[in-house]
Each structure stands twice: as C-alpha cells, then as structure tokens.
C-alpha cells in the first residue's frame, strides 16, 4: 500500500471515530425514544377491543376504509392484535423515524461541506468515495439501532413472539435505511443543505403517497411503484404473520446499489456545489421589508404555508378515518379501560370527543411549529446574526419579539386552515359543525402561543438551552394519550394546556404567555449577547497547573532631548 493511500486510510479511520462520537447523541436518543414509545403504545392493542367479534368488525371496517389504507397500508384479513399494531403503530413509527433520519442525512452530508470539514478531509487524502461510504455506514448504524428499539418495544405487547419482534425491527430498520440512502443520493444533486432537506422530504412524501395509493385503490398505475417503495417492506416481511425474510435480502441489495450510485454521483460534482445548480429567481433582489417583524415573516412564510397545508390535510384524513371509529365507540366496541375507550367514551358525544382529540394532536403539531420559529431568535444570537443586527441599531429584544410574532402568526394561520378542513370533513364523518371545529381546533391557538412564549423565555435567558422547549408538546400529548391508562389524576389531565380549547383555561394561557414574553424581553436587555464560541473556546487548565504569565514589557518613555 502506498504511503498516500495508507495516510488516507488512517485519516478515514480517525474521521469515522470522530463521526461516531459526534453522532452519539442521535445514536442513543432516537432508538431509546422509539423503544419507549413502542413499549408504551403497543400493549394497548391487546386490550383495545372488548371481544374478538369487535376486533373482527374493526378489521373489516379498516379494510373497507380507503383513507385508512392510504394512511397505514394494507391489512390482512383476520388480523390479530400483533398484526394490527404492526399495521397502525408500524406505519406511524416508520413515517416519524424516516422524517428524522432524512433530516439528519441532509445535515450529515451537506452540513460537513457547509462547515468546511469536507475540504479538510480532502486535504488528508479522504476522497468523495470514502467520505460518502463513512456517511452511509453511520446512517446504517443509526437505522439498525432504531430497528432494535422498535423490535424490542413490540415485545411489550401480549402475544408478540421473538420472531415477530425480529421481523418488525428489520422492517423498520430497512425502511429508514433505504429512505436515508435515497436522501443521501438527493443530497448530491441539491446545491446546498436546505435544498437537500427539501428534496429528501419530497422523495419521502412521494414514496409514502405512492404506497398508500397502491393499497387504497384497485391495481393500476400505482401498483408497481408502490411495491418499489421502502414503506412496502413492512407488508412484505409481514411481522406477526408470515415473518418472511427474503424481502430483507432484496432491501439490502437495493441499499448497496444506492450507495454505489451515490459514490459515483459525489465524484462528478465539486465541493459545496450540487450536481444540478439551481438559482432562485429572486436571488440578489432586495427583500423590501421595513423591520424585524416583516423580515421574520418573509423568511418563514414558505415554511408556514407548507405547514398549514400539511396540517389541513392531516386534519381531514384523521377526521375522515374517525367516522368508523366513532361508530364503533357508540356500539361499545372499545374497552372503557383502554386508551381510545377512555378518550371517546361510548355516548352520543363520541364525535365531539374525537374532534377534540384530533384538535389536541393538531394543536401539538402547531405548538412544535411555534417552538421552531421562536427558537430561531436564540439560533440567530449564537451564530452572530443578532450581533450584526445590533450594529445596525436593531436591539436583540426586537429580534426576539419578531420571531415570537412570526410564531404567533404562523400557528394562528395553520390552525385556521386546519379548522376549515375539520369543519368540512366533520359534518359528514362525525356529525359536528363549524362551531365545534372553531372551538376545538382553532381554540388550540392559546396553547401554541404558550409554547412559543416558553421558547422565547428560554432564548431570552439561556439561548443555548432552547432545546428544552421541544419537550412540552410531546409531554402534553402523552398526558392525553396515556393519562387514563396510567392513572394520572384527573386534575392533572384537566390542567393540560392542550385540553383547554374552548374553556376558560385559555385565558390563563394567554396571560401566562404575555408574562413569559415580558420576562424574556427584560432578561435579554440585562445581559450580553451570547456567541457560540464564547464559552466553548475557553479551556480551563488542570488543577495545580497555571498557564505561563505573559512577560511584562516596559513602557516606552519619550526621551528628553
């Protein structure tokens, strides 16, 4: 082996170790979250139905509902609780983890080039092939650990065998792996990291939609593309049923083929550039905004619009699927001690209860959007944009308030669109009207506003800890989903911010939001700007060792002539 190739191999090995160390948080946290959520959610499928006849009616109703087939995929006739869990919970697990993995793929691949690490690796004889291979192996390890977490969590379901857990974990891992490989290839085509994210998410959405259409329609144009979709692996492996392993072999071969194509594509482009260079038609033009608030709205209007359309579609799908669920709840098909039975009950108001449940889910997603927008004030401060704006006369408090206003406007617009969609779909599916949709869906705006205020307060005090604000919406959803099954006190569940839609508690949320924003403004005015390198660059010497003092220099005195 030549010295140059040997040095390149050593540099690649050192870079692989550094990459694993840098990704250790994701390699531990994401599989652990999947394991915990699967272990908490899967046991409810064994106790959700009061009898086998009720479960058979639920399976027949699901197989006849095109919307449920579009969302979750095909369901075999005579499915047991394990197969129902793999069908419903597996679809949401594959979709949620795939979104996270695709976003992480874009950050891992093009983020290295944006930060200049790829140039350093190229100088150390680590070419595009080795760099892409290292990234692919890291993503493969992350996908494998996610599959281990999903399969281990399924064992909490009564009746799930070890073979079922292995097949389910393999299906989840291969789905994430193939979607990550497709996003990795898309990242070589896009011109920058944001373009890689959008292109990867577009590929994921197309794969999910094509598979859903192939399951919900008669055999047609979507049948062959649906079989090629990574989401088809869960149906092909059939966890809880046949537990087939041949599709896993084909999935592994497809991953290797995608990695080879990605390596060949990476060799044909320059660092920092995509294989296809696309220039925005508005690039180079002045924004024409009159202050921080219009600037924040201008920068985030694309994401706000896409998020509003996505929430509208999600509300329509969930409510359209809820018609059969409400009918079964009114017939007493659900056990009152189960999670869904405790949420819906068995009375005539099951439709309104289901609409409130959908509203809480939409409210949680809107709260996450509000947190994302409000946290951009802390991100701008850490990367130095707030300091640049301060030099032009824009104080950091105005920047903080600008992103809070963008979060408030974006969440309000998304909830209004979702409420309009819920009003149109709920009339026929649930028997609810426009007034109920406004009260239970659009009424989640105070909760989203409170989440944005919490994020702004953290950014005003400790911008480096702004990630804590992401914890509140999932905790609130967990209280709604598992509050009854975990015997959480009623007063704690009643105090849930997502349960205040259309209630007097919304006024308390608005007051708390105003107080938190005031605290954030006062706090950001009384401290200095924080920079990402201000504290990390300081290294304290070990105890007993002091750095050498700088030599004193005698002051120069003018000599008298």
JOVEN-V187703 format. One record per backbone hydrogen bond with DSSP energy under -0.5 kcal/mol. CO is the residue of the C=O (numbers start at 1). NH is the residue of the N-H. If there is no record, write none. Layout:
CO,NH  CO,NH
//
This chain:
2,6  3,7  4,8  5,9  6,10  7,11  8,12  9,13  10,14  11,15  12,16  13,17  14,18  15,19  16,20  17,21  18,22  19,23  21,24  23,27  24,28  25,29  26,30  26,31  28,32  29,33  30,34  31,35  32,36  33,37  34,38  35,39  36,40  37,41  38,42  39,43  41,44  42,45  43,46  43,47  44,47  44,48  48,335  51,55  52,56  53,57  54,58  55,59  56,60  57,61  58,62  59,63  60,64  61,65  62,65  64,66  65,69  66,70  67,71  68,72  68,73  69,73  76,79  80,84  81,85  82,86  83,87  84,88  85,89  85,90  87,91  88,92  89,93  90,94  91,95  92,96  93,97  94,98  95,99  96,100  97,101  98,102  99,103  100,104  101,105  102,106  103,107  104,108  105,109  106,110  106,111  109,113  110,114  111,115  112,117  112,118  113,116  116,120  117,121  118,122  119,123  120,124  121,126  122,125  125,127  127,131  128,132  129,133  130,134  131,135  132,136  133,137  134,138  135,139  136,140  137,141  138,142  139,143  140,144  141,145  142,146  143,147  144,148  145,149  146,150  147,151  148,152  149,153  150,154  151,155  152,155  153,156  154,157  157,160  159,161  161,165  162,166  163,167  164,168  165,169  166,170  167,171  168,172  169,173  170,174  171,175  172,176  173,177  174,178  175,179  176,180  177,181  178,182  179,183  180,184  181,185  182,186  183,187  184,188  185,188  185,189  186,189  186,190  188,275  189,276  192,196  193,197  194,198  195,199  196,200  197,201  198,202  199,203  200,204  201,205  202,206  203,207  204,208  205,209  206,210  207,211  208,212  209,213  210,214  211,215  212,216  213,217  220,223  220,224  221,225  222,226  223,227  224,228  225,229  226,229  229,232  230,233  231,234  232,236  233,237  234,238  234,239  237,244  238,241  238,243  245,249  246,249  246,250  247,251  248,252  249,253  250,254  251,255  252,256  253,257  254,258  255,259  256,260  257,261  258,262  259,263  260,264  261,265  262,266  263,267  264,268  265,268  266,269  270,273  275,277  276,278  280,283  282,285  291,295  292,296  293,297  294,298  295,299  296,300  297,301  298,301  300,304  301,305  302,306  303,307  304,308  305,309  306,310  307,311  308,312  309,313  310,314  311,315  312,316  313,317  314,318  315,319  316,320  317,321  318,322  319,323  320,323  321,324  321,325  322,326  323,327  324,328  325,329  326,330  327,331  328,333  329,332  333,50  335,338  338,342  339,343  340,344  341,345  347,350  348,351  349,353  350,354  351,355  352,356  353,357  354,358  355,359  356,360  357,361  358,362  359,363  360,364  361,365  362,366  363,367  364,368  365,369  366,370  367,371  368,372  369,373  370,374  371,375  373,376  374,377  375,379  376,380  377,381  378,382  379,383  380,384  380,385  380,386  382,532  384,388  385,389  386,390  387,391  389,392  389,394  390,393  393,395  395,398  395,399  396,400  397,401  398,402  399,403  400,404  401,405  402,406  403,407  404,408  405,409  406,410  407,411  408,412  409,413  410,414  411,415  412,416  413,417  414,418  415,419  416,420  417,421  418,422  419,423  420,424  421,425  422,426  423,427  425,429  426,430  426,431  426,432  433,437  434,438  435,439  436,440  437,441  437,442  438,443  441,444  442,445  444,448  445,449  446,450  447,451  448,452  449,453  450,454  451,455  452,456  453,457  454,458  455,459  456,460  457,461  458,462  462,465  463,466  465,468  466,469  467,470  468,471  469,472  470,474  471,475  472,476  473,477  474,478  475,479  476,480  477,481  478,482  479,483  482,486  483,488  484,487  489,493  490,494  491,495  493,496  496,499  497,500  500,503  503,506  504,507  504,508  505,509  506,510  507,511  508,512  509,513  510,514  511,515  512,516  513,517  514,518  515,519  516,520  517,521  518,522  519,523  520,524  521,525  522,526  523,526  531,534  531,535  532,536  533,537  535,538  538,540  542,545  544,546  552,554
//
